[in-house]
Amino acid sequence: MLETMRNQAQSWIAKVILGGVVLSFALWGIGDYFLGSHIEPVAEVDGSPITQAEFAQAYERQLNNYRSMLGSQFSKELVESLGLKNTTLQTMINRRLMVEQARKLGLVVPASMIVANVRQEKAFQSAGRFDPQRYRILTRNMGFATPQDYEQELARDLLIDMLQRTMTDSARVSDAEVHDRFVHDYEKRVFAAIIIDPRDLEKEVSVGPEQAKAWYEAHKQDYLSPLRVRLRLVDIDPAELAKDLTISKSELDKAYEENIARYTKPEQRHARHILVKVGQQASEGARKAARQKIEAALKRIRGGEDFAKVAREVSEDPTAAKGGDLGWFSRGSMVAPFEEAVFSMNPGEVSDIVETPFGFHIIKLEGIRPEQVLPLEKVRPELEAEIRRNMGADEAYNLSQDLDDALGREGSLVAAAKAIGLSVREIGPISATEALADPVLADATVRQRAFSMQPGDPVDIEETQQGHFVAIEVVERLEPKPLPFAKVAERALADARLAAAREKADKLAEEVLKVAAEGKNAEALAQRFSLPKFISKPVRFNGDGDKADWLTRAVLDNGFALPKGAWLKGVQQTPAGLTIVQVQDILAAPEDEFAARKEQIRQQVRQAKGAVRFARWMSALRDEHEVRIHQDVLSRL
C-alpha cells in the first residue's frame, strides 16, 4: 500500500475534518469507523492503547509477508482462516511488554548497531554498496512511512532479541540431556516398505463413458472454467517517465561528487615476499630457529642475490613457486604490520624483517600505481543512467501520491487518472494464466490483487518489484462455472478410472496390512501380493541418509517410536502411493562421535530449553500486566 494509506490515510482524514461528516473507509478491505473524534483502540496494555492505525500498519506488513511467501496462492480468506489478525495483535502486545521489560533491565541498542544492521543488509545494497535510494523505496514498500520508522522498528527488534538471548543463553543443560539428544538425533533406522501405486492398477479396472458421465455429474466443481476478470489499469512506469526527464549539469556534477569514491581506484602496490612461518603458540626454540632462517635469507639478498631466487628456495608461503610474487594490491588487503611496511617503501627497496601473525617476512616493493580517479566524461553514461533511474523512481512515486489523492476526490479510476493526465488501459476478460503474458500483470502482487478484487471494491495502488506503481479497478468478474461434459469427457474418463483404481488400491492395502499384522516380513508380503518392496538406506530421525519420497515426516515420526520388526499402524499415505512400512533395523548412535558433537548439541538443547523458558516467562509477564483486547473492534477490521 502507499505511504498515505499506511500513514493512517491522512488525506482521507483531512476530508473528514473539513467536511464535518462521519466517514467509513476501506484500508485493504478493513473498515475503520470514525465516530466524532473518538477512535476505539484495538487493545490496551496497562491502559495504553494499541490504535487501529498501529494495528493496520502491522497487519499490512504481515499480509505483505504472506503475499511474498504464497505468491499466486495468497488470498485474504486463507490468511484470515489462519487467524492472522489475532496473531498480529498478540505479537504487538508481547513486543510492547518485552520492550518495556528490556528497558527496565537497562538493555540499550547503540545507534551504531542500528546503522551497521541497515548498511549490512544486502537487500538495501546495489553493486555491493549501501544504496540510500533503494533503502528508501524498499522500506516504504515494507509498509513504513519513512526510513526512520523502519529504524525505530529495527531498534525494537534488536532490543527484543537482546532480551530473548539473555534468557535463552542462560538455560543450563546437563551432560545427560546432551547425550540423550545425541542418541535421539544420531540413531539410524532402516525401513522396509510395500508400496501400492493406484496408477499401476488402472489397467485392471474397467470404466466406460457412462461411468465417466456419472463421475462428471458428481464432481462438476472439479471441471470449472477459469475465473476471468475485465480490468481497468493504470501503470506508472518509472522507466517511461525517466525518458522525458532532463539532467542538468549541476545535477550531474553533484552526483559525481557524491559518488566519487565509486570512481576512485585506490593506490596499488606490487610486492614480493619471503615468509618463514611461526605459529602463535610456537616455542622459544622454534621462534629462534625461524628468526635465524629469515636473517640468513636477508643476508643473502643484501649480499646481492636475486630476491625471487631466494624466495623460491626459502619461502614457506604458496607464492614461493612464483618467486614470492603477491601481485598488485591496495590498502586493506594485508595484515596491518605487513601493509604498514609495504606502504612506507619505495620501488626496488627491500624491507627489514617484518613480523606478522603468520611469521617472519622480508618484503621487496616492485612498483606503485598511484590512485586514479575516473574523469566525469568517462563515467557520464553510467552516472546519467543512474540519475535518470532515480529521478524516474521519484517521479513515479510522486505521481502515485497524486493518483492516490485523486482517487479520494473522484468516483472512479478513469476520472482520477484523467485529473492528473494518466492513461487507463482496458484489459480482458482475462484469466490468471493468460495474465502471465501481460508485462504488468505478470507481477505476482498485482496479479493476485486483480483476481481477488470484486467490482466496486476501492481502488488500491501496488508497488511492483520493478518499481512500477499500478492501480487496478475490476469492472467485471466472470466467476468459474462447470464446463460442458463434452469439453471435459476425456479428463472425466481418466479421473473416473483413477478413482476406481484408488478404491481397488485401498482394499488391497488393507488386506496387505492385515497379513503384515500376523507377523509376516516384508519379503514374504511382497511375494504373496506380487508388490514391489523397497528398503531404505540407514536414515536419521531428521531424514538425513535417504531422500526416498515415501519416507515422509509421519513415517519417520511413527517409525522411530517402534521396536525393530514392528509394522507402522495403518496404511501410510505418501507421494509414492499407499505404503505399508516395517522397522527393519536399528543402528545405535555412534558413541565415538559423541565427543566431537557434544558442544554443538549442547547449544541446540540450550536453545530449545531457552525457547521453552522464554515462553513461560512471557506468559508470566502477561499475567503481571492488564491486557484488554476489544474483540468487537478487531472483528470489524
C-alpha positions in Angstrom: 0.0 0.0 0.0 1.1 3.6 -0.5 2.6 5.7 2.2 -0.6 7.9 2.6 -2.7 4.8 3.2 -0.1 3.4 5.6 0.2 6.6 7.5 -3.4 6.4 8.7 -4.8 7.6 5.4 -4.2 11.2 6.4 -5.6 12.8 3.2 -8.8 10.9 3.8 -8.9 12.0 7.4 -8.4 15.6 6.3 -11.6 15.3 4.2 -13.5 14.1 7.3 -12.3 17.0 9.3 -13.0 19.6 6.6 -16.4 18.1 5.7 -17.5 17.5 9.3 -19.1 14.2 8.3 -18.8 10.7 9.6 -16.9 8.6 7.0 -16.0 4.9 7.0 -13.4 3.9 4.5 -11.6 0.8 3.4 -7.9 0.0 4.2 -7.2 -3.1 2.3 -10.8 -4.2 2.9 -10.5 -3.3 6.6 -13.2 -0.8 7.7 -12.3 1.9 10.2 -15.2 3.8 11.7 -14.7 7.4 12.8 -17.5 8.5 15.1 -16.9 12.1 16.0 -13.4 12.4 17.3 -13.3 9.1 19.1 -11.5 6.1 17.7 -11.7 2.9 19.7 -8.4 1.1 20.3 -8.0 -2.5 19.2 -6.4 -3.3 22.6 -5.0 -1.7 25.7 -1.8 -2.6 27.7 -1.9 -1.2 31.2 -4.3 1.4 29.8 -2.0 2.4 26.9 -3.9 1.9 23.6 -2.9 -0.1 20.5 -4.6 2.1 18.0 -6.4 0.9 14.8 -3.7 2.7 12.8 -0.9 0.9 14.6 -2.6 -2.4 14.1 -3.4 -1.6 10.4 0.3 -1.0 9.7 1.4 -4.1 11.5 -1.3 -6.2 9.8 -0.4 -4.9 6.4 3.2 -5.9 6.8 2.1 -9.4 7.8 -0.2 -9.6 4.7 2.8 -8.5 2.5 4.9 -11.2 4.1 2.3 -13.8 3.2 1.9 -12.4 -0.3 5.7 -12.9 -0.8 5.6 -16.4 0.6 2.5 -17.7 -1.1 2.6 -15.8 -4.4 -0.4 -16.6 -6.6 -1.9 -18.9 -3.8 -2.3 -15.9 -1.5 -5.8 -14.8 -0.5 -7.2 -12.8 2.4 -9.6 -15.6 3.1 -6.6 -18.0 3.5 -4.7 -15.8 6.0 -7.9 -15.0 7.9 -8.5 -18.7 8.3 -5.1 -18.9 9.9 -6.1 -16.3 12.5 -3.6 -13.7 11.3 -5.4 -10.8 12.8 -5.3 -12.3 16.3 -1.7 -13.5 15.9 -0.6 -10.0 14.8 -2.3 -8.4 17.7 -0.9 -10.8 20.2 2.6 -10.2 18.8 2.1 -6.5 19.1 1.1 -6.9 22.8 4.1 -9.2 23.5 6.5 -6.8 21.8 5.3 -3.8 23.8 5.7 -5.7 27.1 9.2 -7.1 26.1 10.5 -3.6 25.0 9.3 -2.2 28.3 10.9 -5.0 30.3 14.2 -4.8 28.3 14.4 -1.1 29.1 13.7 -1.8 32.8 16.7 -4.2 32.7 18.9 -1.4 31.3 19.3 -3.0 27.8 20.1 -0.4 25.2 20.6 -0.7 21.5 23.5 1.6 20.4 22.8 3.8 17.3 26.0 2.3 15.7 24.4 -1.2 15.9 21.3 0.1 14.0 23.4 1.8 11.4 25.5 -1.3 11.0 22.4 -3.6 10.5 20.9 -1.2 7.9 24.1 -0.8 5.9 25.0 -4.6 6.0 21.5 -5.7 4.9 22.1 -7.0 1.3 18.5 -6.0 0.3 19.5 -2.3 0.7 22.7 -2.6 -1.4 23.4 -2.1 -5.0 26.7 -3.4 -6.5 27.8 -4.4 -3.0 27.3 -0.8 -1.6 24.6 0.6 0.6 22.1 2.4 -1.7 20.1 5.2 0.1 17.6 5.4 -2.7 16.9 1.7 -2.7 16.7 1.8 1.1 14.0 4.5 1.0 12.0 2.7 -1.6 12.2 -0.8 0.0 11.3 0.4 3.5 8.3 2.2 2.0 7.4 -1.0 0.2 7.6 -2.9 3.5 4.9 -0.6 5.0 7.0 2.1 6.7 6.1 5.7 6.1 9.8 6.8 6.4 13.2 5.0 6.8 13.2 6.4 10.4 10.1 4.4 11.2 11.9 1.3 9.9 14.9 2.1 12.1 12.7 2.5 15.1 11.1 -0.8 14.5 14.6 -2.4 13.9 15.8 -0.9 17.2 12.8 -2.6 19.0 13.6 -5.9 17.2 17.3 -5.7 18.3 16.2 -4.9 21.9 13.8 -7.8 22.0 16.5 -10.1 20.5 18.9 -9.0 23.2 16.3 -9.8 25.9 15.5 -13.1 24.4 19.1 -14.2 24.0 19.8 -13.1 27.6 17.2 -15.5 28.8 17.8 -18.4 26.4 21.6 -18.4 26.6 21.4 -18.7 30.4 19.5 -22.1 30.3 21.5 -24.9 32.0 22.0 -28.2 30.2 23.3 -31.4 31.8 25.6 -33.9 30.2 22.8 -36.5 30.4 20.5 -34.2 28.4 23.1 -33.7 25.8 23.7 -37.5 25.5 20.0 -38.2 25.3 19.7 -35.7 22.4 22.7 -37.2 20.7 21.2 -40.7 20.9 17.9 -39.4 19.6 19.4 -37.4 16.7 22.1 -39.8 15.5 20.4 -43.2 15.9 19.7 -44.6 12.4 16.9 -46.9 11.2 16.4 -49.0 8.1 12.8 -49.2 6.9 11.1 -51.7 4.5 8.1 -50.6 2.5 5.4 -52.3 0.5 4.0 -49.6 -1.9 0.8 -49.7 -3.9 0.5 -47.1 -6.5 -3.1 -46.8 -7.7 -1.9 -45.8 -11.1 -0.5 -49.3 -11.5 -4.0 -50.8 -11.1 -5.7 -48.6 -13.7 -5.3 -51.3 -16.3 -7.2 -53.7 -14.0 -10.4 -51.6 -13.8 -13.0 -51.1 -16.5 -14.6 -47.6 -16.8 -16.8 -46.7 -19.8 -18.5 -43.4 -21.0 -21.5 -43.9 -18.7 -19.3 -44.2 -15.6 -17.4 -41.1 -16.8 -20.6 -39.1 -17.2 -21.8 -40.2 -13.8 -18.4 -39.2 -12.3 -18.6 -35.8 -14.0 -22.1 -35.2 -12.6 -21.0 -36.0 -9.1 -17.8 -33.8 -9.4 -18.8 -30.9 -11.6 -17.0 -28.5 -9.3 -13.7 -30.1 -10.4 -14.4 -29.1 -14.0 -14.7 -25.4 -13.9 -13.9 -22.7 -16.4 -11.1 -20.3 -15.1 -12.0 -17.2 -13.3 -11.8 -14.2 -15.7 -11.8 -10.5 -15.0 -12.2 -7.4 -17.0 -10.0 -4.6 -15.7 -9.0 -1.0 -15.9 -5.4 -0.5 -15.1 -3.1 2.5 -14.6 0.6 1.7 -14.8 3.1 4.4 -13.6 6.4 3.2 -15.1 9.5 5.0 -13.8 11.5 4.0 -16.9 9.0 5.6 -19.2 8.9 8.7 -17.0 12.7 8.9 -17.0 12.8 9.1 -20.8 11.3 12.6 -20.7 13.5 13.9 -17.9 16.4 16.2 -18.5 19.6 16.1 -16.3 21.2 19.5 -15.7 25.0 19.9 -15.5 24.7 20.9 -11.8 22.8 17.6 -11.1 25.4 15.6 -12.9 28.3 17.4 -11.1 26.6 16.9 -7.7 26.0 13.2 -8.3 29.6 12.8 -9.5 31.0 14.4 -6.3 28.6 12.3 -4.1 29.8 9.1 -5.8 33.4 10.0 -6.3 34.5 7.0 -4.1 32.9 4.6 -6.6 35.0 6.1 -9.4 38.3 6.2 -7.5 40.7 3.4 -7.9 42.9 3.4 -4.8 46.7 3.3 -4.9 48.0 -0.2 -5.5 51.4 -1.7 -4.8 53.2 -4.7 -6.3 55.3 -6.6 -3.9 57.2 -9.9 -3.4 57.9 -11.5 0.0 59.7 -14.3 1.7 57.9 -16.0 4.6 59.2 -18.2 7.4 56.2 -19.4 9.3 56.0 -19.2 13.1 52.8 -20.4 14.9 51.2 -18.3 17.6 51.9 -21.0 20.2 55.5 -21.7 18.9 58.1 -22.4 21.5 61.0 -20.1 22.1 63.3 -22.5 20.3 61.1 -22.7 17.2 60.9 -18.9 17.1 64.7 -18.6 17.4 65.2 -21.1 14.5 62.8 -19.3 12.3 64.5 -16.0 13.1 67.9 -17.4 12.1 66.5 -18.7 8.9 64.9 -15.4 7.8 68.1 -13.5 8.9 70.1 -15.8 6.7 67.8 -15.1 3.7 68.0 -11.3 4.3 71.8 -11.6 4.4 71.8 -13.3 1.0 69.6 -10.6 -0.5 71.7 -7.8 1.0 74.7 -9.6 -0.5 73.3 -9.2 -4.0 71.4 -12.4 -4.6 68.2 -12.2 -6.6 65.1 -11.8 -4.4 62.9 -14.1 -6.4 65.6 -16.8 -6.4 66.0 -16.7 -2.6 62.1 -16.7 -2.2 61.8 -19.9 -4.3 64.5 -21.6 -2.1 63.5 -20.3 1.3 59.9 -19.0 1.5 57.3 -21.2 3.2 54.4 -19.4 1.5 52.5 -20.8 -1.5 53.8 -17.8 -3.5 57.4 -19.3 -3.3 57.0 -21.0 -6.7 56.4 -17.6 -8.2 59.4 -16.0 -6.5 57.2 -14.7 -3.7 55.1 -12.6 -6.1 52.0 -11.2 -4.5 50.8 -9.2 -7.5 49.1 -5.8 -7.2 47.0 -5.0 -4.1 45.6 -1.9 -2.3 45.3 -1.0 1.4 43.1 -3.3 3.4 44.3 -6.5 1.6 47.1 -7.4 4.0 47.6 -7.7 7.8 48.5 -4.4 9.5 52.3 -4.9 10.1 52.8 -6.2 6.5 50.7 -3.4 5.0 52.4 -0.7 7.0 55.8 -1.8 5.8 54.7 -2.1 2.1 53.1 1.3 2.0 56.2 3.0 3.6 58.6 1.7 1.0 59.9 2.9 -2.4 60.1 0.8 -5.5 63.1 -1.5 -5.5 63.5 -1.3 -1.8 63.8 -4.4 0.4 62.5 -4.2 4.0 64.0 -5.3 7.2 62.4 -8.4 8.9 58.7 -7.8 9.4 56.8 -10.0 12.0 53.0 -10.8 11.5 50.7 -13.4 13.0 51.9 -15.7 10.1 55.6 -15.5 10.9 58.7 -13.5 9.7 58.7 -11.8 6.3 61.1 -10.0 4.0 59.4 -7.7 1.5 60.5 -6.2 -1.8 58.4 -3.5 -3.4 58.3 -3.9 -7.1 56.2 -1.0 -8.2 53.5 1.6 -7.3 50.3 2.5 -9.2 49.0 5.9 -7.9 45.4 6.5 -7.0 43.3 7.0 -10.1 40.1 9.0 -10.3 38.0 8.2 -13.4 37.0 11.6 -15.0 33.4 12.6 -15.3 33.3 12.2 -19.1 34.3 8.5 -18.8 31.6 7.7 -16.3 28.9 10.1 -17.7 26.8 7.4 -19.4 26.6 5.2 -16.3 26.0 8.1 -14.0 23.3 9.7 -16.2 21.5 6.3 -16.4 21.6 6.1 -12.6 20.4 9.6 -12.1 17.7 9.0 -14.6 16.6 5.9 -12.8 16.4 7.7 -9.5 14.6 10.6 -11.0 12.1 8.3 -12.7 11.5 6.4 -9.4 10.9 9.7 -7.6 8.6 11.0 -10.3 6.7 7.7 -10.3 6.3 7.8 -6.5 5.1 11.5 -6.7 2.6 10.6 -9.4 1.3 7.6 -7.4 0.7 10.0 -4.5 -1.2 12.4 -6.8 -3.3 9.5 -8.1 -3.9 8.3 -4.5 -5.3 11.8 -3.6 -7.3 12.0 -6.9 -8.9 8.6 -6.1 -10.2 10.2 -2.9 -11.8 13.1 -4.8 -13.1 11.3 -7.8 -15.6 8.5 -8.2 -13.6 6.2 -10.4 -10.1 5.2 -11.6 -10.9 6.7 -15.0 -11.8 10.1 -13.6 -8.9 10.1 -11.1 -6.4 9.2 -13.9 -7.8 11.9 -16.2 -7.5 14.5 -13.5 -3.7 14.1 -13.3 -3.1 13.2 -17.0 -2.5 9.5 -16.8 -3.9 6.9 -19.3 -6.1 4.0 -18.4 -5.7 0.6 -20.1 -8.7 -1.7 -20.6 -7.9 -5.4 -20.2 -9.8 -8.6 -20.6 -11.8 -10.6 -19.8 -8.6 -12.5 -18.9 -7.7 -15.5 -16.8 -4.8 -15.7 -14.3 -2.9 -17.9 -16.7 -3.4 -15.5 -19.6 -2.4 -12.6 -17.4 1.1 -14.0 -17.1 1.8 -12.8 -20.6 1.0 -9.2 -19.7 4.2 -7.4 -18.5 2.3 -5.6 -15.7 0.0 -8.4 -14.5 3.0 -10.8 -14.6 4.0 -9.3 -11.2 2.6 -11.7 -8.6 1.4 -9.0 -6.2 -0.5 -7.1 -9.0 -2.0 -10.3 -10.4 -3.1 -11.5 -7.0 -4.8 -8.2 -6.4 -6.5 -8.2 -9.8 -8.0 -11.6 -9.3 -9.1 -11.1 -5.6 -11.0 -7.9 -6.1 -14.7 -7.5 -6.7 -16.4 -4.9 -8.9 -16.9 -1.8 -6.8 -14.0 -2.5 -4.4 -11.9 0.6 -3.5 -9.0 1.1 -6.0 -5.7 0.3 -4.4 -2.2 1.1 -5.7 0.5 -1.5 -5.6 4.2 -1.1 -6.0 5.8 -3.8 -8.0 9.3 -5.3 -7.6 10.3 -3.3 -10.7 9.3 -0.1 -9.1 6.1 0.5 -11.1 3.0 1.8 -9.3 -0.1 0.1 -10.5 -3.8 0.9 -9.8 -6.4 -1.6 -10.7 -10.2 -1.4 -10.9 -12.2 -4.6 -11.6 -15.0 -3.8 -14.0 -16.4 -7.3 -14.4 -15.8 -10.6 -12.8 -16.7 -13.8 -14.6 -16.9 -16.5 -12.0 -15.9 -20.1 -12.8 -18.7 -22.4 -13.8 -18.9 -26.1 -14.8 -17.7 -26.7 -18.3 -19.9 -28.9 -20.5 -19.3 -32.6 -20.3 -18.3 -32.7 -24.0 -15.3 -30.4 -23.3 -14.0 -32.5 -20.4 -15.1 -36.0 -21.3 -11.6 -37.3 -21.8 -10.5 -35.8 -18.5 -13.5 -37.2 -16.7 -12.9 -40.7 -18.1 -9.3 -40.6 -16.8 -10.4 -39.3 -13.4 -13.1 -41.9 -13.0 -10.7 -44.7 -14.0 -8.1 -43.4 -11.4 -10.8 -43.2 -8.7 -11.8 -46.8 -9.4 -8.1 -47.8 -9.2 -7.7 -45.9 -5.9 -10.7 -47.8 -4.4 -9.1 -51.1 -5.5 -5.7 -50.0 -4.1 -7.3 -49.1 -0.7 -8.8 -52.6 -0.4 -5.6 -54.2 -1.4 -3.6 -52.1 1.1 -5.9 -53.0 4.0 -5.5 -56.7 3.1 -1.7 -56.4 3.0 -1.7 -54.6 6.4 -3.9 -57.3 7.9 -1.4 -60.0 6.8 1.5 -58.0 8.0 -0.1 -57.8 11.4 0.1 -61.6 11.5 3.9 -61.4 11.7 4.9 -61.6 8.0 8.0 -59.9 7.0 8.3 -57.5 4.0 9.9 -60.1 1.7 7.0 -62.6 2.3 4.4 -59.9 1.8 5.9 -58.6 -1.5 6.0 -62.2 -2.9 2.5 -63.1 -1.7 0.8 -60.0 -3.2 3.3 -59.5 -6.2 4.0 -56.0 -5.0 7.3 -54.0 -5.1 9.4 -53.9 -1.9 11.7 -51.0 -1.0 14.5 -50.9 1.5 15.7 -47.5 2.8 19.3 -46.6 3.5 20.1 -46.0 7.1 18.2 -42.8 7.9 18.2 -40.4 10.9 15.1 -39.0 12.6 15.6 -35.7 10.7 15.6 -37.6 7.4 19.3 -37.4 6.6 20.6 -40.5 4.9 17.8 -41.2 2.4 15.5 -38.9 0.5 13.0 -41.5 -0.7 9.6 -39.9 -1.3 7.9 -42.5 0.9 10.0 -41.6 3.9 7.6 -38.8 5.0 7.7 -36.9 8.2 4.8 -39.1 9.5 6.6 -42.3 8.6 9.8 -41.1 10.4 7.8 -39.9 13.5 6.0 -43.1 13.9 8.8 -45.4 12.8 11.3 -44.0 15.3 8.9 -44.8 18.2 8.7 -48.5 17.4 10.9 -51.5 18.1 12.8 -53.5 15.4 10.5 -55.7 13.3 7.3 -53.7 14.1 4.9 -52.5 11.4 3.6 -49.0 11.5 -0.1 -48.9 12.3 -2.3 -48.0 9.4 -1.6 -47.5 5.8 0.7 -44.5 5.2 -0.4 -42.0 2.5 2.9 -41.0 0.8 3.7 -39.4 -2.5 4.8 -42.8 -3.8 1.3 -44.3 -3.0 -0.3 -46.4 -0.3 2.6 -47.5 1.8 2.9 -50.3 4.5 6.1 -49.8 6.5 8.2 -52.0 8.8 11.1 -51.1 11.0 13.7 -53.5 9.6 16.8 -52.5 11.6 18.0 -50.1 14.3 21.6 -48.7 14.3 22.7 -47.2 17.5 24.2 -43.7 17.6 28.0 -43.9 17.1 29.4 -43.2 20.6 32.8 -42.5 19.1 31.3 -39.3 17.5 29.7 -38.0 20.7 32.8 -36.1 22.0 33.1 -34.2 18.7 29.4 -33.3 18.5 28.9 -32.7 22.2 29.2 -28.9 22.4 27.2 -28.4 19.2 24.4 -30.5 20.6 24.6 -28.7 24.0 24.0 -25.4 22.2 21.0 -26.9 20.4 19.5 -28.2 23.6 20.2 -24.9 25.3 18.3 -23.1 22.6 15.4 -25.5 22.8 15.2 -25.2 26.6 15.7 -21.5 26.4 12.8 -21.2 24.0 10.5 -23.0 26.4 11.8 -21.0 29.3 11.2 -17.8 27.4 7.7 -18.8 26.5 6.9 -19.5 30.2 8.5 -16.1 31.2 6.4 -14.4 28.5 3.2 -16.0 29.9 4.1 -14.9 33.4 4.9 -11.4 32.2 1.5 -11.2 30.5 -0.1 -12.1 33.9 1.6 -9.2 35.6 0.0 -6.6 33.2 -3.5 -5.6 32.4 -4.2 -6.5 28.8 -7.6 -5.8 27.3 -8.5 -6.9 23.8 -11.5 -5.3 22.1 -12.7 -8.2 20.0 -15.6 -6.2 18.7 -13.2 -3.6 17.2 -10.8 -6.4 15.9 -13.7 -8.2 14.2 -14.7 -5.0 12.3 -11.2 -4.6 10.9 
